Amino acid sequence: MKTSSALTVFTLVAGVIAIGFGFRDRQRVASLHADHQKLIAAARSLGIAVNSAGRLIDPSRGKRPRDDRDETARRIAREVIALARVAPPEGETREEEEQRRLMLLAPLLDLNAAQLKIFIAEVSATNALEHEPVLQNLVGYAFVWLAELDPRSALALVTDSGEMIAPTVIGESHIASALSKLAGEDPVAALEWVKANSEKHPDLITENSKIGVLSALAAHDPDLAFQTLGELALPNTPETVIQILFGARTPKVRKMILARFRDHLGTMGDAKTQQTAVNQIFRQLARSVSERGFAAAAGWTEELTPGEAEAFAAGISHNRTKDVDQWIEWSARTLSEANMHNVVRELMSDWARNDLQAAGSWLAQAPDDDAKIPAVQAYAGTAAALDPHTATQWALALPPGEERQSTLRTIHNRWPATDAEGKAAFGKEYGVE
C-alpha cells in the first residue's frame, strides 16, 4: 500500500471513529511515550511505513516545497478538527474508545516540527476551543510530540507566542515533558530557559520541572547542579537533593555527586537535621536501586561511607528487594552489629514469607558468619505458622543460650491455632509458654 493511500485509509477510519479521549488523565511523560508507541503500531497495522521514532518512511516527502508542507499541516488540522467533533458511536467499548483515540492522533506522526507548530496554531485558533476538550487534548499531544522532535521549538511556543496557546491547554506536565527532552540533549540550555522564564510563567514551571532539570544537569556537572539548587529557589530538602543523586549514570559521576553531596550537607541545617537528611536520602536511594538487583546497586554501595551505608540499609529491608541472599551477605560485612541484626531479620522474614523453600535452601548452605544467627531466628519465626516442626529444627541448630530460647518462644507463640495439642506438647518439652 502506498503511503498516501495508507494515510487516506487512516483518515477515513478516524472519521468513522472520532472521539473524546481523556488526555488529562494521561499527562505523565511515561504515558505519553507509551501512547506514541501505540500510535506507531497502529500506523504499521494499516500499512503505513514508519520508523521507530514514528516518522513516515517515504523519501519523496522530503522533496516537497515548503509551501506544500505547510498546507499539508493546515489540511490535517482542518480534517482533525472536523473528525474530533463527530459524536462517538453508541455503546462503544473501552477498547474501541482507545482505538479511536489513537486513530485520531495518528496523522500527527506525519508532521515534522515546523508542521506541528502550524498544526498547533491552526487548532488553537479554533472558535470555542475552551469548550472543546478533545481539541484541547489534541493541541496538548501535538505539543508533546513537538517537544520530542524539537524541544526548543516547543518551549518557544510558550515564551514567544503570547496568548496563542491557552493556559488551560498547555500545563505544567507539558512543559515538564519538553524540559525533560531538552535537558537530556542540553541540560545547560534547559537550565537557562528555566532561569529566564520562571518568573513569567510560575504556574507552568513548577518545582518538579526545575528538579527534573537539576537531575539531568547533575549527570553532566554535579557542582553546577548543587550550586543551581539555591539559584532556582528550590527547597534545600532531602526530597530535592535525592533527585540530584538520581542523576548519576556512571561510576565517575556517582563518585562526584556523592563527594559534592557531602560538601553540601553542611548547608542543610544543624547536626541533627543533617543526620535526618542522610537517613532519608540514602533510604530512598536504596529503595530505588535495590529493586533492580544487587549488581545494579553495587555501583552505589561501593562508594558509601559507613554512616551512609547504615542509612542505605534501611531502604533495602522490604519485600520487593531482589537478590536477598547477596544483601544479607553485604549487611554482614558492612553494617554495625546491631543494625546488621535488624536488617538481616527483616530481609529474611520477608524472603521466607514470599518463598519459604528458597529462603530455607539458601540458609542451609549459608556461611557461619555474623548474619547466620539473626537469619536463622527470622526464618524459624516466619516458618513457625506454616511448618513448626521445620522451624524447631532450625531453632535447635542455634547455639544453646538466650538466642535459641527466644526463638523457641517465638515458634510457640506462632504455632498454628489448629494444633493446640502440638503447641502444648512443644511448650512442655522446651519449657516455653
C-alpha positions in Angstrom: 0.0 0.0 0.0 1.4 3.4 -0.9 1.9 5.9 1.9 -0.6 8.4 0.6 -3.3 5.7 0.2 -2.5 4.3 3.6 -2.9 7.8 5.1 -6.2 8.1 3.4 -7.4 4.9 4.9 -6.0 6.1 8.2 -8.0 9.3 8.0 -11.2 7.6 6.9 -11.0 5.2 9.8 -10.5 8.2 12.1 -13.6 9.8 10.5 -15.7 6.9 11.4 -14.4 6.6 15.0 -13.6 10.2 16.0 -13.5 10.5 19.8 -13.4 12.4 23.1 -10.4 10.9 24.8 -9.2 11.6 28.3 -5.8 13.1 27.7 -5.6 14.9 31.0 -5.7 11.6 32.8 -2.6 10.5 30.9 -0.4 13.5 31.0 2.6 11.9 32.7 5.5 11.8 30.3 5.9 8.0 30.5 2.3 7.6 29.5 2.8 9.9 26.6 5.7 7.8 25.4 3.6 4.7 25.7 0.9 6.3 23.6 3.4 7.2 21.0 4.4 3.5 20.7 0.8 2.5 20.3 0.4 5.1 17.5 3.4 3.6 15.7 1.9 0.1 16.0 -1.5 1.4 14.8 0.1 3.1 11.8 2.1 -0.1 10.8 -1.0 -2.2 11.1 -2.6 -0.1 8.4 0.4 -0.4 6.1 1.9 3.0 6.8 5.7 2.6 6.9 7.1 4.4 9.9 10.4 4.2 11.7 11.0 3.7 15.4 10.6 7.4 16.0 7.3 7.4 14.3 8.4 9.3 11.1 7.0 8.2 7.8 9.4 6.3 5.6 8.9 8.0 2.3 11.9 9.8 0.8 9.8 11.6 -1.8 8.1 13.6 1.0 11.3 15.5 1.8 11.4 16.9 -1.7 8.1 18.7 -1.4 8.2 22.6 -1.5 7.9 24.3 1.9 4.5 25.9 0.9 3.2 22.4 0.1 4.3 21.0 3.5 2.8 24.0 5.3 -0.5 23.5 3.5 -0.4 19.8 4.4 -0.2 20.7 8.1 -3.2 23.1 7.7 -5.2 20.5 5.9 -4.6 17.9 8.5 -5.6 20.4 11.2 -8.9 21.1 9.4 -9.6 17.4 9.0 -8.8 16.5 12.5 -10.9 19.4 13.9 -13.8 18.1 11.9 -13.2 14.5 12.9 -12.9 15.4 16.6 -16.4 16.9 16.5 -18.1 13.7 15.4 -20.0 12.1 18.2 -18.8 8.6 19.3 -21.0 5.7 18.4 -23.5 4.5 21.0 -22.5 1.5 23.1 -18.8 1.9 22.5 -16.4 -0.3 24.5 -13.3 1.0 26.3 -11.1 -0.8 23.8 -12.9 0.8 20.9 -12.6 4.2 22.5 -8.9 3.7 22.9 -8.5 2.7 19.3 -10.5 5.8 18.2 -8.2 8.0 20.2 -5.1 6.5 18.7 -6.5 6.8 15.2 -7.4 10.5 15.7 -3.9 11.2 16.9 -2.1 9.1 14.2 -2.0 11.8 11.4 0.3 13.8 13.7 3.1 11.2 13.1 3.4 12.6 9.5 4.2 16.1 10.7 7.7 17.5 11.2 8.5 20.1 13.8 7.6 23.1 11.6 4.4 21.5 10.6 3.4 20.7 14.2 3.8 24.4 15.0 1.4 25.2 12.2 -1.0 22.5 13.4 -0.9 23.8 16.9 -1.6 27.3 15.7 -4.5 26.2 13.5 -6.2 24.2 16.2 -5.6 26.8 18.8 -7.3 29.4 16.7 -10.5 27.4 16.6 -13.5 29.2 17.9 -14.7 28.0 21.3 -11.6 25.9 21.9 -12.0 26.4 25.6 -15.3 24.4 25.4 -13.9 21.6 23.3 -11.7 19.3 25.5 -11.0 16.9 22.6 -9.3 19.7 20.6 -7.5 20.9 23.7 -6.1 17.5 24.2 -5.0 17.3 20.5 -3.1 20.5 21.0 -1.5 19.1 24.1 -0.5 15.9 22.4 0.9 17.9 19.4 2.9 20.0 21.8 4.4 16.9 23.5 5.2 15.3 20.1 6.8 18.6 19.0 8.9 18.5 22.2 10.1 15.0 21.3 11.2 16.3 17.9 12.4 19.8 18.8 12.1 20.7 22.5 13.4 24.2 21.9 10.6 24.9 19.4 8.0 23.6 21.8 9.3 25.8 24.6 9.5 28.8 22.3 5.7 28.4 21.6 5.2 29.2 25.3 7.6 32.1 25.5 7.2 33.7 22.1 3.6 33.1 21.1 1.7 35.4 23.5 -1.8 34.1 24.0 -1.7 31.7 21.1 -1.9 28.7 23.4 -4.4 28.9 26.2 -3.0 28.1 29.6 -5.8 25.5 30.0 -4.4 23.6 27.1 -0.6 23.6 27.9 0.0 22.8 31.5 2.9 22.0 33.8 3.2 18.4 32.7 3.6 19.5 29.0 6.4 21.9 30.0 8.0 19.2 32.1 8.0 16.9 29.1 9.7 19.5 26.9 12.2 20.4 29.6 12.9 16.7 30.2 13.7 16.2 26.5 15.8 19.4 26.2 17.7 18.6 29.5 18.6 15.2 28.1 20.1 16.9 25.0 21.5 20.0 26.6 21.0 20.4 30.3 22.6 23.8 30.5 20.2 25.1 27.8 17.3 23.7 29.8 18.6 25.4 32.9 19.0 28.7 31.2 15.4 28.5 29.8 14.1 27.8 33.3 16.0 30.7 34.8 14.8 33.1 32.1 11.1 32.1 32.3 10.3 31.0 35.9 9.1 34.4 37.0 7.0 34.9 33.8 5.3 31.5 34.0 5.3 30.4 37.6 2.2 28.2 37.0 3.9 26.2 34.2 7.5 26.0 35.5 7.0 24.3 38.9 9.4 22.9 41.4 9.0 19.4 39.8 10.1 20.8 36.4 13.1 22.6 38.0 14.1 19.5 39.9 14.0 17.4 36.8 16.4 19.8 35.0 18.7 19.6 38.0 18.7 15.8 37.9 19.7 15.9 34.2 22.3 18.6 34.9 23.8 16.5 37.7 24.7 13.8 35.2 27.0 16.3 33.4 28.0 18.8 36.1 27.3 17.9 39.7 28.9 21.0 41.0 26.6 23.2 38.9 23.6 21.2 39.9 24.1 21.8 43.6 25.0 25.4 43.0 21.9 26.0 41.0 19.6 24.5 43.6 19.8 27.8 45.5 19.6 29.9 42.4 16.3 28.4 41.4 14.9 29.0 44.9 14.3 25.3 45.4 13.9 23.9 49.0 17.1 22.6 50.3 15.5 19.4 51.5 16.1 15.6 51.2 13.3 15.4 48.6 15.1 17.8 46.3 18.6 16.6 46.9 17.8 12.9 46.2 16.7 13.9 42.7 20.2 15.2 42.1 21.7 11.9 43.2 19.4 10.1 40.8 21.1 12.0 38.0 24.2 9.8 38.4 24.6 7.5 35.4 28.2 6.4 35.5 30.7 5.4 38.3 32.6 8.6 37.8 29.6 10.8 38.1 28.3 8.8 41.1 31.6 9.4 42.9 31.5 13.1 42.0 27.9 13.6 43.1 28.5 11.8 46.5 31.5 14.0 47.1 29.6 17.1 46.3 26.7 16.0 48.4 28.9 15.6 51.4 30.1 19.1 50.9 26.5 20.3 50.5 25.3 18.5 53.6 26.6 21.3 55.9 24.1 23.7 54.4 21.1 21.6 55.3 20.9 22.6 59.0 22.3 21.5 62.3 23.9 18.2 63.1 20.5 16.6 63.9 18.9 17.9 60.7 21.9 16.7 58.7 21.6 13.2 60.1 17.9 13.1 59.3 18.7 14.2 55.7 21.3 11.5 55.3 18.8 8.9 56.6 16.0 10.0 54.3 18.2 10.4 51.2 20.0 7.1 51.4 17.0 5.2 52.4 15.1 6.5 49.4 18.2 5.8 47.2 18.2 2.2 48.4 14.5 1.7 47.7 15.1 2.8 44.2 18.2 1.0 43.2 17.8 -2.3 45.2 14.7 -3.2 43.3 16.9 -3.6 40.2 19.1 -6.2 41.9 22.3 -6.2 43.9 24.6 -5.9 40.9 22.8 -2.7 39.8 23.1 -1.2 43.3 26.7 -2.2 43.8 27.9 1.0 42.0 26.4 2.9 44.9 27.1 0.7 47.8 30.8 0.5 47.0 31.1 4.3 47.3 29.2 4.8 50.6 30.7 5.9 53.9 29.9 3.7 56.9 27.3 6.1 58.1 25.7 6.3 54.6 25.7 2.5 54.4 23.8 2.3 57.7 21.1 4.7 56.3 21.1 2.9 53.0 20.4 -0.4 54.7 17.1 0.8 56.0 15.8 1.1 52.4 16.6 -2.4 51.3 14.6 -4.1 54.0 11.3 -4.6 52.2 9.6 -7.5 50.4 10.2 -6.3 46.8 14.0 -6.5 47.1 15.8 -8.8 44.7 18.9 -10.9 45.5 18.1 -11.1 49.2 20.9 -13.5 49.8 23.5 -11.0 48.5 22.0 -8.2 50.5 22.3 -10.4 53.7 25.9 -11.1 52.9 26.5 -7.4 52.2 24.9 -6.5 55.6 27.1 -8.9 57.4 30.4 -7.4 56.1 29.3 -3.8 56.0 27.0 -2.8 58.9 27.4 -2.4 62.6 26.4 -5.4 64.6 23.1 -4.0 66.0 21.9 -2.7 62.7 23.1 -5.7 60.8 21.0 -8.0 63.0 17.9 -5.9 62.4 18.4 -5.6 58.7 19.1 -9.4 58.3 16.0 -10.3 60.3 13.8 -8.1 58.2 15.3 -9.3 54.9 15.0 -13.0 55.9 11.5 -12.6 57.3 10.3 -11.0 54.1 12.0 -13.6 52.0 10.6 -16.5 54.0 7.1 -15.1 53.7 7.4 -14.8 49.9 9.3 -18.1 49.2 9.9 -20.3 52.3 11.6 -23.0 50.3 14.1 -20.8 48.5 15.0 -19.0 51.7 15.5 -22.3 53.5 17.7 -23.7 50.7 19.9 -20.7 50.9 20.1 -20.8 54.7 21.1 -24.4 54.6 24.3 -23.6 52.8 24.9 -20.1 54.1 28.3 -19.4 55.8 28.5 -19.4 59.5 29.2 -15.6 59.6 27.7 -12.9 61.8 24.5 -12.9 59.8 23.7 -16.6 60.3 22.1 -16.4 63.8 19.7 -13.5 63.0 18.9 -15.1 59.7 18.0 -18.4 61.4 16.0 -16.7 64.1 14.0 -14.8 61.4 13.5 -17.9 59.2 12.3 -20.1 62.1 10.0 -17.4 63.4 8.4 -16.9 60.0 8.2 -20.7 59.3 6.5 -21.4 62.6 3.0 -20.7 61.4 3.4 -22.9 58.3 5.8 -25.7 59.4 6.5 -25.5 63.1 8.5 -28.8 63.1 11.0 -27.5 60.5 11.1 -24.2 62.4 12.0 -26.1 65.5 14.9 -27.9 63.8 16.3 -24.6 62.8 15.9 -23.2 66.3 17.8 -26.1 67.8 20.6 -25.5 65.3 21.4 -22.3 67.2 23.9 -22.5 70.0 22.4 -23.0 73.4 21.5 -19.8 75.1 19.1 -16.9 75.0 19.0 -16.6 71.2 17.9 -20.2 70.9 15.4 -19.9 73.7 13.8 -16.7 72.4 13.4 -18.4 69.0 11.7 -21.3 70.6 9.3 -18.9 72.4 8.6 -17.2 69.1 7.8 -20.6 67.5 5.5 -21.4 70.4 3.7 -18.1 70.1 3.2 -18.6 66.4 2.2 -22.3 66.4 -0.8 -23.0 64.2 -4.0 -22.4 66.2 -5.5 -25.6 64.7 -2.9 -27.7 66.6 -3.4 -26.8 70.2 -2.3 -30.3 71.4 1.0 -30.0 69.5 1.6 -26.5 70.8 1.1 -27.6 74.4 3.5 -30.6 73.9 6.1 -28.2 72.3 5.8 -25.8 75.2 6.2 -28.6 77.8 9.2 -30.1 76.0 11.2 -26.9 75.6 10.0 -25.0 78.7 8.3 -22.1 76.9 4.9 -20.6 77.2 
